[in-house]
Amino acid sequence: MSAPPPRRLAALALVAPLLVLLAACAREEPYLNYLAACAPPSPGDVSVTWMGVAGIHVADGESGFLVDPFVSQGNASLATVVSGAPLHSDPWSVARWSRRLSPATAIFVTHSHYDHVLDVPAFAERLSAKVLGGTTTGLVMEGHGLARLFELVEPGESRTVGGFEVDLIASLHGTGLPMGVPAPGDAKAPIKPGSAALAYKVGQVFALRIRHPQGTLFYLGSGGSVEKLFEGVEGPAAALMTLSARSPTQAYIAHVVGQSGAGKVIPIHFDDLFRPPTAPPRVQTIAMLDDFGDELARQAPDVLFAPQPVGEPCAAFATP
């Protein structure tokens, strides 16, 4: 077997120490301390199911879709990612989640790192769902022989999924990692099964504004801080905000919560990427869940900070 090329070894040398730190420092307690009561949705309510990492299922009983589903932590271990070994989607985990997530006729991908897109081809094929994303996501689908299920979308466009209108907005990856954005740029060739983690370039980064007659959801699969990203809306609103590797917390909250008018924040992508798929979430130290909660309380004391349990549908706009 040939040795990895020097450029890949250099990239892994930069990423490996951080990944070891993430895995070693993850702990369960902060998540349990903050865990909010999950109000089960009534029939017809908009619900959000957190799948772990940045993955969510949004539904209203008649229509629904996935965003950034990633459930193959067991196949994407720390050793696999750090070594540049082949990554594969876990068919058992995808099948188990697919049986629970109905309806789901579309999958939105907000950027193309492996922890957002590795499982997308498998979910799309199993659910016969259309995948909507940028050019690099399209190359993932092409590499898996599923280009027929892909639709290229651009910032500023919107798509209708049943009772939902999903607006795709240009955003930025978070800047909280010492080496900057991992795997920057766009892929140039199809990304096939068994590709290494660094083959999954970040690609186009989107934020989502998800509009429904019951209210509005704002989704950030990456914690980039962009001024005037979301405009205030009338009626109930909730923001799903990535915490890991986010931009400076004060500005991030001000730009998202302060400008959107969200009355509820559901944190995502703060959990250990390398936990076994059936284990409870553990909080990455680098996600600084406590610091985020404290700053949110300082800036917006009336906004509910509402971490959700994994795998349980919660009424999107319910507050105590």
Order of alpha helices (4+ residues) and beta strands (2+ residues): alpha-alpha-beta-beta-beta-alpha-alpha-beta-alpha-alpha-beta-alpha-beta-beta-beta-beta-beta-beta-alpha-beta-alpha-beta-beta
